[in-house]
Amino acid sequence: MGRRDRWAWLVWIGVGLAVPAQGQEIIDVPDGPACACELRVTRVVTLSDPDGHAGLAWPLKVERVHDGHVLVVPLDRQGELLQFGADGVFVRRIGRPGRGPREFGGVLAIASGPADSTFVMDASNRRLVVLDPDLEIARSAPLPVMGGWFGVLNDGSVVVLTGVPRGPGGSADRLALLDRELAVVRTFLPGAVPTFPDEIRAARRRIGVASDGTIAVGLVDRYEIEVWGSDGTHRRTLRRSPPWFPSSPAPVDPDARDDAPPRPLLDEAPRIAPDGRIWAVSWIADDGWREALGPVRSIRGETATGPVLERQSDYLDAVVENIDPVTGRVQASVRVDPALRLISDDGWAAAYREDEVGRPFIDVYRLEVVPAPQGVP
């Protein structure tokens, strides 16, 4: 399976078409910040692979775990984890491709768990793998539902954004709460599996899960975040429509080539900070986006013109925002050149780049909301 084919296949994971909850509270988040703050983005360390031993390449997943270590899953090598130290130096590979013990078929997601544990979703083998504080494989268990995004609560229970339920008669709900033994406790966020390409695009979702059971469900193609509790209650929906991310984007013209920039999207999963606020990152086209145009394969297998996967991050900016889900206000917002991806709940992000000769790097950034300098609104 080629790189772009696999990318198209990943679109299907975790894309349940949710049915809006009855009587849900919808908060239209205003554009202006709620405080005299600024969002500071500071590059802290760079992961590099100078001798090529790590096999660092375009990352499917990057996650910052305890002690500042970073785990990377390259798109072309989903059967192993690359461990980098807090200093950015490659440490080792964890696991190897396969279906047996200490092997991964295809890693789609990583999440921090209680007591410095790390949980890994091995989608191809349909199991969840737990790493101990030393990042050694401690145990694994089969998953009763499948998905591409998940999170772990303080008590070791797991919330999964499901894709296709396993077995006949499985629930069509999009969220599943599993206990420590991975038995289904409850399912919620009613939905149905989309069948047409337009429905699939409109239904794409990602989740961020706080250790207390709060769940942020982000819609990829609209700046909309639903806040749920692990008890199955919908708390509120935060809806944004800034000029750079309109709530009703223009339909995609399949015959268009370079007359309109790519649609903005809410990238990766929203993250819930320890103080309960939500980190969200949007990707929007920068002024040089036309340079990234080239042939790409759509989810229908057709060839069209659009951003090339390997190069698109060079022509996208990131808008990072910190939102209070209770008041529905943006605390701080900033637009930066690197196409950042959130990699931890406590305010860390990463961006992939290559130098002029194609050597890969992952820059790791610290995100902080700080008081604005005096005299700056």
VOBA-1610 file (N, C-alpha, C; in pm, whole numbers, padded with zeros to 5 digits, always signed):
BEGIN
Met+00085-00119+00000Met+00000+00000+00000Met+00088+00123+00000Gly+00067+00216-00095Gly+00148+00336-00104Gly+00119+00434+00007Arg+00207+00534+00018Arg+00194+00632+00127Arg+00062+00706+00117Arg+00027+00755-00002Arg-00096+00832-00014Arg-00218+00741+00002Asp-00209+00614-00046Asp-00320+00523-00027Asp-00344+00499+00121Arg-00236+00485+00198Arg-00251+00463+00342Arg-00310+00586+00408Trp-00266+00703+00361Trp-00322+00826+00418Trp-00472+00833+00392Ala-00515+00796+00271Ala-00657+00795+00242Ala-00731+00695+00330Trp-00668+00578+00353Trp-00731+00477+00438Trp-00749+00528+00580Leu-00653+00608+00627Leu-00661+00660+00763Leu-00778+00755+00781Val-00822+00817+00672Val-00935+00907+00682Val-01059+00834+00735Trp-01067+00703+00707Trp-01184+00627+00749Trp-01185+00599+00899Ile-01069+00607+00964Ile-01062+00570+01104Ile-01121+00680+01191Gly-01218+00647+01272Gly-01272+00743+01368Gly-01352+00855+01303Val-01431+00825+01200Val-01502+00933+01132Val-01653+00917+01145Gly-01703+00867+01255Gly-01846+00847+01272Gly-01923+00976+01251Leu-02032+00968+01177Leu-02116+01083+01150Leu-02207+01102+01269Ala-02176+01198+01355Ala-02248+01213+01481Ala-02382+01280+01459Val-02480+01237+01538Val-02611+01299+01540Val-02613+01401+01652Pro-02646+01528+01628Pro-02642+01628+01733Pro-02730+01590+01852Ala-02679+01613+01971Ala-02754+01583+02092Ala-02870+01680+02105Gln-02982+01629+02156Gln-03099+01711+02173Gln-03077+01811+02286Gly-03113+01937+02262Gly-03106+02037+02366Gly-02964+02072+02408Gln-02866+02045+02324Gln-02728+02071+02362Gln-02702+02221+02367Glu-02613+02261+02457Glu-02574+02400+02469Glu-02467+02431+02366Ile-02493+02530+02283Ile-02397+02572+02181Ile-02348+02711+02216Ile-02217+02726+02228Ile-02156+02855+02258Ile-02080+02902+02135Asp-02118+03016+02082Asp-02044+03076+01971Asp-01928+03155+02031Val-01809+03107+02007Val-01689+03165+02067Val-01652+03292+01992Pro-01651+03407+02060Pro-01616+03531+01991Pro-01469+03535+01952Asp-01437+03629+01862Asp-01302+03634+01806Asp-01200+03694+01902Gly-01239+03792+01979Gly-01144+03863+02063Gly-01101+03782+02183Pro-00977+03800+02229Pro-00930+03727+02347Pro-00998+03777+02473Ala-01006+03689+02573Ala-01075+03720+02698Ala-00985+03790+02797Cys-00856+03788+02776Cys-00765+03851+02872Cys-00652+03921+02797Ala-00581+04005+02870Ala-00464+04074+02811Ala-00346+03978+02814Cys-00354+03877+02729Cys-00254+03769+02729Cys-00196+03754+02590Glu-00087+03683+02582Glu-00033+03640+02455Glu+00004+03493+02465Leu+00002+03428+02351Leu+00037+03286+02347Leu+00180+03277+02294Arg+00268+03234+02382Arg+00410+03228+02348Arg+00443+03087+02297Val+00509+03080+02182Val+00551+02954+02121Val+00703+02954+02116Thr+00765+02863+02192Thr+00911+02861+02203Thr+00966+02726+02161Arg+01058+02725+02065Arg+01121+02599+02027Arg+01219+02558+02137Val+01203+02436+02186Val+01282+02388+02299Val+01391+02291+02256Val+01359+02200+02165Val+01455+02098+02125Val+01420+02051+01985Thr+01517+01994+01915Thr+01495+01939+01782Thr+01536+01792+01781Leu+01445+01707+01734Leu+01476+01565+01715Leu+01541+01551+01578Ser+01655+01485+01574Ser+01726+01472+01447Ser+01775+01328+01431Asp+01817+01298+01311Asp+01862+01163+01277Asp+01984+01175+01187Pro+02096+01229+01239Pro+02210+01262+01153Pro+02273+01141+01085Asp+02270+01025+01149Asp+02333+00907+01088Asp+02231+00814+01023Gly+02104+00850+01030Gly+02001+00768+00966Gly+01963+00644+01042His+02014+00624+01163His+01985+00501+01238His+01841+00495+01287Ala+01782+00611+01314Ala+01644+00610+01365Ala+01545+00577+01255Gly+01572+00619+01134Gly+01473+00603+01028Gly+01362+00706+01040Leu+01398+00823+01091Leu+01299+00930+01107Leu+01250+00974+00970Ala+01119+00984+00957Ala+01058+01028+00832Ala+00929+01099+00866Trp+00852+01132+00763Trp+00725+01201+00787Trp+00648+01130+00899Pro+00619+01199+01011Pro+00560+01130+01126Pro+00408+01119+01117Leu+00360+00998+01139Leu+00216+00978+01153Leu+00171+01025+01291Lys+00252+00999+01391Lys+00217+01033+01528Lys+00341+01076+01604Val+00328+01182+01683Val+00433+01228+01774Val+00367+01249+01909Glu+00426+01197+02015Glu+00367+01212+02149Glu+00478+01237+02250Arg+00459+01339+02331Arg+00553+01367+02440Arg+00504+01294+02565Val+00589+01208+02620Val+00552+01129+02737Val+00629+01182+02858His+00631+01107+02967His+00691+01156+03091His+00843+01176+03074Asp+00896+01262+03158Asp+01039+01296+03158Asp+01084+01362+03029Gly+00990+01412+02950Gly+01027+01483+02829Gly+01063+01396+02711His+01055+01263+02726His+01085+01175+02613His+00975+01189+02508Val+01012+01168+02382Val+00918+01181+02272Val+00915+01051+02194Leu+00794+01002+02164Leu+00776+00884+02081Leu+00725+00927+01945Val+00783+00869+01840Val+00748+00904+01703Val+00712+00777+01628Val+00604+00784+01549Val+00567+00675+01458Val+00577+00729+01316Pro+00679+00690+01239Pro+00687+00736+01099Pro+00574+00675+01016Leu+00527+00750+00919Leu+00416+00703+00836Leu+00451+00573+00764Asp+00576+00559+00721Asp+00616+00440+00646Asp+00661+00324+00736Arg+00663+00345+00868Arg+00712+00239+00957Arg+00625+00236+01082Gln+00500+00196+01062Gln+00403+00198+01172Gln+00416+00078+01264Gly+00512-00009+01240Gly+00529-00127+01323Gly+00629-00110+01435Glu+00673+00012+01461Glu+00766+00035+01570Glu+00756+00179+01619Leu+00805+00202+01740Leu+00810+00335+01798Leu+00955+00381+01801Leu+00977+00507+01767Leu+01110+00567+01779Leu+01112+00650+01906Gln+01203+00620+01997Gln+01213+00693+02123Gln+01328+00793+02114Phe+01297+00920+02145Phe+01397+01025+02153Phe+01400+01079+02296Gly+01519+01114+02344Gly+01531+01171+02476Gly+01490+01316+02480Ala+01485+01372+02602Ala+01447+01512+02618Ala+01547+01606+02551Asp+01667+01555+02522Asp+01769+01636+02453Asp+01759+01624+02302Gly+01662+01548+02252Gly+01641+01533+02109Gly+01723+01423+02044Val+01802+01350+02123Val+01887+01245+02068Val+01810+01114+02061Phe+01825+01044+01949Phe+01758+00915+01933Phe+01809+00816+02036Val+01715+00744+02100Val+01749+00647+02203Val+01742+00505+02149Arg+01626+00468+02093Arg+01610+00330+02047Arg+01476+00315+01978Arg+01459+00197+01917Arg+01329+00155+01866Arg+01261+00068+01970Ile+01131+00086+01983Ile+01051+00004+02073Ile+00961-00083+01988Gly+00970-00214+02005Gly+00890-00307+01927Gly+00947-00327+01788Arg+00877-00409+01713Arg+00915-00436+01574Arg+00789-00477+01499Pro+00790-00471+01366Pro+00670-00506+01290Pro+00633-00653+01308Gly+00505-00680+01322Gly+00460-00818+01334Gly+00330-00827+01413Arg+00291-00952+01443Arg+00166-00977+01513Arg+00187-01044+01648Gly+00312-01074+01681Gly+00339-01145+01804Gly+00366-01053+01922Pro+00413-01111+02034Pro+00450-01030+02151Pro+00561-00932+02115Arg+00554-00812+02171Arg+00653-00706+02149Arg+00658-00661+02003Glu+00548-00683+01932Glu+00541-00643+01792Glu+00417-00556+01769Phe+00429-00466+01671Phe+00318-00379+01634Phe+00284-00401+01487Gly+00154-00410+01459Gly+00111-00419+01320Gly+00100-00283+01255Gly+00047-00186+01329Gly+00032-00051+01277Gly-00018+00041+01387Val+00070+00125+01438Val+00035+00215+01548Val-00037+00337+01493Leu-00154+00367+01550Leu-00229+00485+01508Leu-00234+00594+01615Ala-00217+00558+01742Ala-00231+00659+01846Ala-00152+00619+01969Ile-00110+00721+02045Ile-00034+00703+02169Ile-00095+00797+02272Ala-00105+00753+02398Ala-00160+00840+02502Ala-00091+00810+02634Ser-00071+00914+02715Ser-00014+00897+02848Ser-00119+00840+02941Gly-00076+00750+03031Gly-00165+00689+03127Gly-00122+00717+03269Pro-00191+00660+03368Pro-00156+00684+03508Pro-00021+00622+03543Ala+00041+00678+03647Ala+00168+00625+03700Ala+00277+00618+03593Asp+00285+00720+03509Asp+00389+00729+03406Asp+00385+00614+03306Ser+00269+00555+03287Ser+00254+00453+03183Ser+00220+00521+03051Thr+00236+00447+02943Thr+00205+00496+02810Thr+00125+00391+02737Phe+00013+00431+02677Phe-00075+00339+02606Phe-00057+00358+02455Val-00054+00249+02382Val-00031+00252+02239Val-00143+00175+02170Met-00210+00238+02074Met-00314+00168+01998Met-00252+00105+01874Asp-00247-00027+01875Asp-00197-00104+01760Asp-00319-00144+01678Ala-00355-00060+01582Ala-00480-00078+01509Ala-00481-00204+01424Ser-00370-00232+01358Ser-00367-00348+01269Ser-00385-00479+01346Asn-00331-00485+01467Asn-00347-00605+01550Asn-00467-00596+01644Arg-00541-00486+01636Arg-00662-00465+01715Arg-00638-00489+01864Arg-00535-00421+01914Arg-00506-00436+02056Arg-00448-00306+02111Leu-00454-00295+02243Leu-00396-00183+02313Leu-00276-00235+02391Val-00163-00168+02373Val-00037-00209+02436Val-00001-00105+02542Val+00040-00151+02660Val+00076-00062+02769Val+00227-00070+02793Leu+00293+00047+02795Leu+00434+00056+02826Leu+00451+00101+02970Asp+00549+00044+03042Asp+00574+00082+03180Asp+00654+00214+03184Pro+00685+00267+03303Pro+00758+00394+03309Pro+00892+00394+03237Asp+00952+00278+03217Asp+01077+00269+03142Asp+01054+00251+02993Leu+00927+00264+02952Leu+00886+00248+02812Leu+00916+00108+02759Glu+00909+00010+02848Glu+00914-00130+02809Glu+00772-00182+02796Ile+00751-00275+02704Ile+00617-00330+02683Ile+00580-00416+02803Ala+00473-00375+02874Ala+00431-00445+02995Ala+00319-00544+02970Arg+00221-00506+02889Arg+00108-00595+02863Arg+00032-00545+02741Ser-00054-00630+02690Ser-00142-00591+02580Ser-00273-00668+02594Ala-00377-00613+02532Ala-00508-00678+02538Ala-00585-00640+02413Pro-00672-00731+02365Pro-00752-00700+02246Pro-00855-00591+02274Leu-00882-00511+02172Leu-00980-00404+02183Leu-01117-00451+02133Pro-01224-00424+02208Pro-01357-00462+02162Pro-01413-00368+02056Val-01354-00249+02041Val-01393-00154+01938Val-01265-00104+01872Met-01280-00049+01753Met-01164+00002+01683Met-01181+00149+01653Gly-01069+00218+01653Gly-01070+00360+01623Gly-00929+00408+01602Gly-00913+00539+01587Gly-00781+00593+01564Gly-00737+00691+01670Trp-00827+00732+01759Trp-00793+00829+01862Trp-00852+00782+01994Phe-00777+00804+02103Phe-00824+00757+02232Phe-00753+00836+02342Gly-00795+00815+02466Gly-00731+00876+02582Gly-00753+00790+02703Val-00672+00815+02807Val-00672+00730+02927Val-00707+00815+03048Leu-00794+00763+03134Leu-00835+00832+03256Leu-00744+00795+03372Asn-00761+00867+03483Asn-00677+00844+03601Asn-00683+00701+03653Asp-00799+00638+03640Asp-00815+00502+03693Asp-00775+00394+03593Gly-00720+00433+03479Gly-00676+00335+03380Gly-00782+00297+03279Ser-00904+00349+03293Ser-01005+00323+03192Ser-00974+00406+03067Val-01034+00367+02955Val-00994+00421+02825Val-01118+00469+02749Val-01106+00585+02685Val-01210+00636+02596Val-01158+00626+02453Val-01238+00566+02365Val-01198+00546+02225Val-01299+00614+02134Leu-01250+00689+02037Leu-01333+00737+01927Leu-01338+00624+01826Thr-01452+00560+01814Thr-01459+00435+01739Thr-01475+00461+01590Gly-01430+00363+01513Gly-01448+00364+01370Gly-01556+00265+01335Val-01519+00140+01317Val-01614+00034+01284Val-01627-00058+01406Pro-01745-00070+01467Pro-01761-00159+01583Pro-01728-00302+01545Arg-01671-00375+01638Arg-01636-00514+01612Arg-01754-00604+01643Gly-01780-00699+01552Gly-01883-00799+01576Gly-02020-00752+01534Pro-02112-00848+01508Pro-02248-00812+01467Pro-02323-00746+01582Gly-02409-00652+01545Gly-02490-00586+01646Gly-02415-00485+01730Gly-02293-00448+01688Gly-02215-00351+01765Gly-02281-00215+01764Ser-02254-00136+01867Ser-02312-00003+01879Ser-02261+00088+01768Ala-02349+00176+01721Ala-02310+00276+01624Ala-02265+00405+01692Asp-02263+00406+01826Asp-02215+00524+01897Asp-02068+00546+01865Arg-02028+00674+01869Arg-01893+00707+01828Arg-01791+00705+01941Leu-01834+00718+02066Leu-01743+00715+02179Leu-01772+00591+02263Ala-01666+00526+02308Ala-01681+00408+02392Ala-01591+00423+02514Leu-01646+00401+02633Leu-01569+00397+02756Leu-01540+00253+02790Leu-01413+00219+02805Leu-01370+00084+02839Leu-01308+00085+02978Asp-01330-00023+03055Asp-01269-00030+03188Asp-01123-00073+03177Arg-01058-00094+03291Arg-00916-00129+03289Arg-00888-00259+03216Glu-00987-00347+03212Glu-00971-00474+03140Glu-01017-00463+02995Leu-01051-00341+02953Leu-01095-00310+02817Leu-01232-00368+02782Ala-01312-00392+02883Ala-01452-00428+02858Ala-01532-00299+02841Val-01632-00302+02754Val-01712-00183+02727Val-01801-00151+02845Val-01789-00032+02899Val-01874+00015+03008Val-01997+00083+02952Arg-01977+00175+02856Arg-02088+00243+02791Arg-02040+00300+02658Thr-02136+00326+02570Thr-02108+00397+02445Thr-02200+00519+02439Phe-02155+00623+02372Phe-02234+00745+02363Phe-02188+00824+02241Leu-02238+00945+02222Leu-02224+01024+02100Leu-02283+00945+01983Pro-02418+00938+01976Pro-02483+00858+01871Pro-02439+00901+01733Gly-02431+00805+01643Gly-02388+00836+01508Gly-02416+00722+01414Ala-02374+00740+01292Ala-02385+00636+01190Ala-02260+00643+01104Val-02220+00530+01049Val-02100+00528+00966Val-02130+00594+00832Pro-02058+00700+00795Pro-02083+00768+00668Pro-02046+00680+00550Thr-02113+00703+00438Thr-02093+00616+00323Thr-02041+00689+00200Phe-02059+00817+00190Phe-02016+00889+00071Phe-01896+00978+00104Pro-01811+01005+00006Pro-01691+01087+00034Pro-01721+01220+00101Asp-01826+01291+00057Asp-01858+01419+00118Asp-01898+01401+00264Glu-01972+01294+00293Glu-02011+01267+00431Glu-01889+01233+00517Ile-01798+01157+00459Ile-01678+01118+00533Ile-01598+01243+00570Arg-01582+01332+00474Arg-01506+01454+00502Arg-01574+01536+00611Ala-01705+01553+00601Ala-01777+01636+00698Ala-01782+01573+00836Ala-01763+01442+00844Ala-01780+01373+00971Ala-01649+01346+01045Arg-01535+01382+00987Arg-01408+01350+01050Arg-01396+01417+01187Arg-01354+01338+01285Arg-01342+01387+01421Arg-01212+01340+01484Arg-01170+01413+01588Arg-01057+01374+01671Arg-01098+01399+01816Ile-01035+01330+01909Ile-01069+01354+02049Ile-00945+01379+02133Gly-00964+01461+02236Gly-00867+01476+02342Gly-00936+01438+02471Val-00867+01364+02557Val-00928+01312+02680Val-00844+01355+02799Ala-00910+01420+02896Ala-00843+01457+03019Ala-00849+01341+03117Ser-00755+01339+03211Ser-00749+01227+03305Ser-00872+01220+03394Asp-00947+01331+03408Asp-01067+01330+03490Asp-01191+01283+03415Gly-01176+01251+03286Gly-01287+01200+03207Gly-01353+01301+03117Thr-01307+01425+03116Thr-01359+01524+03021Thr-01306+01491+02881Ile-01394+01499+02783Ile-01358+01462+02646Ile-01387+01579+02554Ala-01290+01620+02476Ala-01308+01724+02374Ala-01310+01656+02238Val-01421+01668+02167Val-01437+01607+02035Val-01428+01719+01932Gly-01321+01720+01852Gly-01301+01824+01753Gly-01342+01777+01614Leu-01420+01859+01544Leu-01453+01832+01404Leu-01340+01886+01318Val-01295+01809+01223Val-01177+01846+01146Val-01205+01959+01050Asp-01319+01955+00981Asp-01346+02050+00875Asp-01431+02169+00917Arg-01468+02174+01044Arg-01532+02292+01101Arg-01464+02319+01235Tyr-01451+02444+01270Tyr-01391+02476+01400Tyr-01502+02460+01505Glu-01521+02339+01544Glu-01628+02305+01639Glu-01577+02197+01733Ile-01592+02221+01862Ile-01544+02127+01963Ile-01658+02094+02058Glu-01694+01967+02066Glu-01795+01921+02161Glu-01726+01877+02289Val-01783+01914+02403Val-01728+01874+02532Val-01824+01773+02595Trp-01771+01654+02623Trp-01848+01545+02681Trp-01784+01501+02813Gly-01864+01432+02893Gly-01812+01364+03010Gly-01809+01215+02984Ser-01720+01143+03052Ser-01712+00998+03030Ser-01836+00925+03081Asp-01924+00997+03154Asp-02051+00938+03195Asp-02154+00942+03083Gly-02114+00995+02967Gly-02203+00998+02852Gly-02284+01126+02838Thr-02258+01227+02921Thr-02333+01351+02913Thr-02262+01451+02821His-02341+01514+02736His-02290+01620+02651His-02300+01751+02729Arg-02189+01820+02747Arg-02187+01941+02828Arg-02212+02066+02745Arg-02141+02079+02635Arg-02159+02197+02552Arg-02083+02178+02421Thr-02115+02262+02325Thr-02042+02266+02199Thr-01986+02406+02180Leu-01858+02415+02154Leu-01790+02542+02127Leu-01777+02557+01976Arg-01828+02667+01924Arg-01830+02686+01779Arg-01758+02816+01745Arg-01660+02805+01654Arg-01582+02922+01612Arg-01601+02945+01463Ser-01600+03072+01423Ser-01607+03104+01281Ser-01527+03231+01254Pro-01396+03227+01278Pro-01313+03344+01248Pro-01297+03358+01097Pro-01251+03474+01049Pro-01237+03493+00905Pro-01147+03390+00838Trp-01045+03341+00910Trp-00952+03246+00851Trp-01003+03101+00859Phe-01120+03080+00922Phe-01178+02946+00930Phe-01330+02959+00933Pro-01392+02994+00819Pro-01537+03014+00816Pro-01611+02885+00848Ser-01728+02899+00912Ser-01805+02781+00953Ser-01868+02709+00836Ser-01889+02778+00725Ser-01949+02716+00606Ser-01856+02736+00487Pro-01756+02649+00474Pro-01661+02665+00362Pro-01729+02642+00229Ala-01675+02705+00128Ala-01728+02687-00008Ala-01709+02542-00051Pro-01804+02487-00126Pro-01789+02349-00174Pro-01663+02332-00258Val-01607+02212-00252Val-01488+02184-00331Val-01527+02158-00476Asp-01463+02228-00568Asp-01486+02208-00710Asp-01386+02103-00759Pro-01432+01984-00798Pro-01337+01879-00839Pro-01256+01916-00962Asp-01303+02015-01041Asp-01230+02054-01161Asp-01134+02170-01136Ala-01140+02225-01013Ala-01054+02339-00983Ala-00909+02293-00971Arg-00816+02381-01002Arg-00676+02346-00993Arg-00603+02434-00890Asp-00591+02560-00919Asp-00512+02642-00828Asp-00577+02777-00801Asp-00711+02785-00813Asp-00777+02913-00795Asp-00825+02935-00652Ala-00809+02838-00567Ala-00853+02852-00428Ala-00758+02775-00338Pro-00726+02829-00222Pro-00636+02757-00131Pro-00706+02637-00069Pro-00630+02543-00014Pro-00691+02430+00055Pro-00776+02477+00172Arg-00878+02403+00204Arg-00962+02436+00317Arg-00881+02434+00446Pro-00915+02521+00540Pro-00854+02508+00672Pro-00905+02382+00741Leu-00830+02335+00836Leu-00876+02218+00912Leu-00825+02227+01055Leu-00901+02166+01145Leu-00862+02155+01285Leu-00772+02034+01295Asp-00643+02056+01315Asp-00546+01949+01301Asp-00533+01865+01427Glu-00511+01735+01406Glu-00490+01642+01516Glu-00604+01653+01616Ala-00579+01613+01741Ala-00684+01615+01841Ala-00670+01738+01929Pro-00782+01798+01971Pro-00770+01902+02073Pro-00713+01840+02201Arg-00649+01919+02282Arg-00592+01871+02408Arg-00652+01949+02524Ile-00671+01882+02635Ile-00727+01946+02753Ile-00615+01963+02855Ala-00583+02089+02884Ala-00474+02120+02976Ala-00513+02087+03120Pro-00416+02075+03209Pro-00447+02046+03349Pro-00542+02146+03412Asp-00545+02272+03364Asp-00638+02370+03420Asp-00776+02364+03355Gly-00799+02266+03267Gly-00930+02247+03205Gly-00948+02320+03074Arg-00857+02409+03039Arg-00868+02480+02913Arg-00826+02390+02797Ile-00871+02426+02679Ile-00851+02342+02561Ile-00748+02406+02469Trp-00649+02327+02430Trp-00556+02368+02325Trp-00613+02321+02191Ala-00613+02409+02093Ala-00659+02372+01959Ala-00564+02432+01856Val-00536+02356+01752Val-00449+02403+01644Val-00522+02388+01511Ser-00527+02495+01434Ser-00584+02491+01299Ser-00472+02508+01198Trp-00485+02438+01087Trp-00393+02454+00976Trp-00461+02538+00868Ile-00394+02644+00825Ile-00447+02728+00718Ile-00336+02753+00616Ala-00375+02773+00491Ala-00276+02792+00384Ala-00204+02925+00401Asp-00073+02923+00376Asp+00003+03048+00377Asp+00009+03105+00236Asp+00087+03212+00219Asp+00090+03279+00089Asp+00155+03197-00022Gly+00229+03093+00014Gly+00299+03017-00089Gly+00236+02882-00118Trp+00106+02866-00085Trp+00046+02733-00095Trp+00043+02678-00238Arg+00039+02765-00338Arg+00033+02715-00476Arg+00158+02636-00514Glu+00270+02665-00447Glu+00393+02593-00477Glu+00385+02446-00438Ala+00289+02411-00350Ala+00277+02272-00305Ala+00181+02191-00389Leu+00121+02252-00491Leu+00022+02179-00569Leu+00088+02069-00652Gly+00020+01956-00658Gly+00069+01844-00735Gly-00036+01735-00736Pro-00015+01627-00809Pro-00116+01521-00815Pro-00124+01443-00684Val-00244+01427-00634Val-00267+01347-00514Val-00386+01256-00539Arg-00393+01149-00462Arg-00501+01053-00477Arg-00611+01083-00376Ser-00734+01092-00424Ser-00845+01118-00335Ser-00891+00988-00271Ile-00985+00999-00174Ile-01034+00877-00109Ile-01117+00792-00203Arg-01155+00848-00317Arg-01226+00767-00417Arg-01131+00705-00518Gly-01003+00725-00497Gly-00905+00666-00587Gly-00878+00749-00710Glu-00939+00869-00717Glu-00918+00953-00832Glu-00794+01039-00813Thr-00737+01082-00922Thr-00623+01171-00914Thr-00671+01314-00936Ala-00631+01403-00848Ala-00671+01543-00859Ala-00549+01629-00832Thr-00569+01759-00829Thr-00460+01850-00796Thr-00483+01903-00655Gly-00381+01896-00573Gly-00396+01942-00435Gly-00261+01942-00367Pro-00258+01975-00236Pro-00130+01978-00165Pro-00067+01839-00157Val+00058+01828-00192Val+00128+01701-00183Val+00157+01672-00036Leu+00127+01552+00008Leu+00139+01517+00150Leu+00277+01546+00205Glu+00381+01504+00132Glu+00516+01518+00184Glu+00560+01664+00199Arg+00497+01754+00125Arg+00544+01892+00123Arg+00444+01990+00180Gln+00321+01945+00210Gln+00217+02042+00240Gln+00246+02123+00366Ser+00314+02066+00464Ser+00338+02140+00587Ser+00428+02261+00564Asp+00506+02261+00454Asp+00589+02376+00423Asp+00506+02496+00379Tyr+00382+02472+00341Tyr+00299+02578+00286Tyr+00172+02598+00368Leu+00179+02561+00495Leu+00068+02581+00586Leu+00117+02655+00709Asp+00035+02743+00761Asp+00058+02805+00890Asp-00032+02738+00993Ala+00005+02755+01119Ala-00076+02702+01228Ala-00129+02818+01311Val-00257+02811+01347Val-00314+02904+01442Val-00338+02826+01571Val-00265+02863+01675Val-00275+02796+01805Val-00364+02879+01895Glu-00461+02814+01960Glu-00552+02886+02049Glu-00569+02811+02180Asn-00589+02889+02285Asn-00618+02835+02417Asn-00757+02884+02456Ile-00850+02792+02478Ile-00992+02826+02494Ile-01041+02779+02631Asp-01116+02863+02698Asp-01183+02825+02822Asp-01318+02763+02786Pro-01339+02633+02808Pro-01462+02570+02764Pro-01585+02609+02846Val-01565+02666+02963Val-01678+02705+03047Val-01734+02840+03003Thr-01646+02938+02986Thr-01691+03070+02941Thr-01706+03078+02790Gly-01642+02985+02719Gly-01646+02990+02573Gly-01570+03108+02517Arg-01457+03140+02577Arg-01376+03252+02531Arg-01235+03205+02497Val-01177+03268+02395Val-01037+03244+02361Val-00951+03322+02460Gln-00861+03252+02528Gln-00770+03319+02621Gln-00655+03386+02547Ala-00604+03318+02448Ala-00494+03373+02369Ala-00486+03296+02238Ser-00430+03363+02136Ser-00423+03304+02003Ser-00299+03357+01933Val-00239+03272+01849Val-00122+03317+01774Val-00115+03237+01643Arg-00068+03303+01538Arg-00044+03236+01410Arg+00106+03225+01389Val+00151+03104+01358Val+00294+03079+01341Val+00318+03008+01209Asp+00440+03014+01162Asp+00474+02954+01033Asp+00482+02801+01039Pro+00542+02739+01142Pro+00547+02593+01140Pro+00407+02533+01152Ala+00382+02424+01078Ala+00254+02354+01087Ala+00256+02266+01211Leu+00226+02326+01325Leu+00238+02258+01454Leu+00133+02149+01471Arg+00171+02046+01546Arg+00079+01943+01593Arg+00092+01936+01744Leu-00021+01927+01814Leu-00019+01914+01958Leu+00032+01776+01996Ile+00121+01769+02098Ile+00178+01640+02135Ile+00169+01611+02285Ser+00103+01697+02361Ser+00079+01666+02502Ser-00028+01759+02555Asp-00090+01720+02667Asp-00197+01801+02725Asp-00143+01927+02792Asp-00019+01924+02838Asp+00031+02036+02917Asp+00104+02141+02833Gly+00069+02150+02706Gly+00118+02260+02625Gly+00248+02235+02552Trp+00253+02130+02473Trp+00368+02103+02388Trp+00318+02071+02248Ala+00399+02109+02149Ala+00363+02085+02010Ala+00489+02052+01933Ala+00471+02000+01812Ala+00585+01963+01728Ala+00555+01995+01583Ala+00659+02013+01504Ala+00644+02037+01361Ala+00756+01964+01288Tyr+00721+01900+01178Tyr+00817+01826+01097Tyr+00871+01918+00986Arg+00999+01901+00955Arg+01059+01975+00844Arg+01175+01894+00788Glu+01218+01932+00669Glu+01337+01875+00607Glu+01426+01989+00562Asp+01558+01968+00569Asp+01649+02072+00523Asp+01664+02065+00371Glu+01755+02144+00318Glu+01768+02156+00173Glu+01814+02028+00105Val+01872+01935+00180Val+01914+01808+00120Val+01823+01692+00162Gly+01710+01725+00226Gly+01611+01624+00258Gly+01628+01555+00392Arg+01718+01603+00478Arg+01734+01542+00610Arg+01616+01580+00699Pro+01559+01482+00773Pro+01437+01509+00850Pro+01467+01562+00990Phe+01377+01648+01038Phe+01385+01702+01173Phe+01244+01716+01229Ile+01232+01704+01360Ile+01107+01737+01428Ile+01141+01839+01537Asp+01088+01959+01522Asp+01107+02064+01622Asp+00999+02053+01728Val+01038+02059+01855Val+00945+02050+01966Val+00933+02188+02030Tyr+00809+02232+02053Tyr+00781+02367+02102Tyr+00704+02362+02234Arg+00727+02462+02316Arg+00650+02483+02439Arg+00547+02592+02413Leu+00422+02566+02452Leu+00313+02662+02438Leu+00278+02717+02576Glu+00272+02850+02588Glu+00242+02912+02716Glu+00155+03035+02696Val+00052+03048+02779Val-00028+03169+02785Val+00031+03257+02894Val+00080+03374+02856Val+00148+03464+02949Val+00087+03603+02937Pro+00104+03686+03042Pro+00053+03824+03033Pro+00119+03897+02917Ala+00039+03975+02846Ala+00093+04053+02735Ala+00183+04162+02789Pro+00287+04199+02715Pro+00373+04309+02759Pro+00291+04435+02784Gln+00332+04515+02880Gln+00258+04634+02916Gln+00241+04726+02795Gly+00117+04769+02777Gly+00086+04857+02665Gly+00042+04784+02540Val+00048+04648+02541Val+00004+04568+02427Val-00131+04508+02462Pro-00237+04534+02382Pro-00369+04481+02417Pro-00374+04331+02403
//
